[in-house]
Amino acid sequence: MNTDSSSPMRIVQYESERQLPDIIGLIQNDLSEPYSIYTYRYFIHNWPNLCFLAKIEDVTVGVIVCKFSEHKGEMRGYIAMVAVHKDHRKKGIGQCLLCSKGNSWYAYANGKVGTGSQLVKIAIKTMEKLEADEIVLETEETNGGALTLYQNMGFVRDKRLSRYYLNGIDAFRLKLRLR
């Protein structure tokens, strides 16, 4: 991937099926679960307002896919998938200097928060506006980078899920209480 990380990173909301190959490509590269096309469509067609792509120039370097629904009488946000191209992890692309312009945000290099953090922060802000009571997600117990990222954002370990993933690895369910 050949992009200039000094260029502003632009985060855009999902718009159409033509973005699906970029979403699938990043997720298939980074996540251990083999999702079918129907899984992607389930999330992005039902909650397009909760799917964001990070772009540098015209190249997609990150994606987050979420959903929002009622769960046991509360409104729950769910982070289903997050993937960032390996060349753009932990680079300090920008510290949430986000300027809303329609359905786009711009982040300029000015700190130590990378692409994944930007995507998660935007998803959290969007779910807060929807009045979520909590946000949950699962991540592999062996994924130290993801665990650190989420814990630094206030998520706490809620439950250990034995052999949760197809590869046999346990997961942690993480939860962020908003209300």
Salt bridges, closest charged atoms under 4 A:
GLU15 OE1 - ARG18 NH2 3.83
GLU17 OE1 - ARG41 NH2 2.94
GLU17 OE2 - HIS45 NE2 2.83
ASP30 OD1 - ARG89 NH2 2.76
GLU74 OE1 - ARG177 NH1 2.88
ASP87 OD2 - HIS85 ND1 3.79
ASP133 OD1 - ARG179 NE 3.78
GLU134 OE2 - ARG76 NE 2.77
GLU134 OE1 - LYS175 NZ 3.60
GLU134 OE1 - ARG177 NH1 2.85
GLU138 OE2 - ARG173 NE 3.05
GLU141 OE1 - ARG160 NH2 1.88
ASP158 OD2 - LYS175 NZ 3.73
ASP170 OD2 - ARG160 NE 3.05
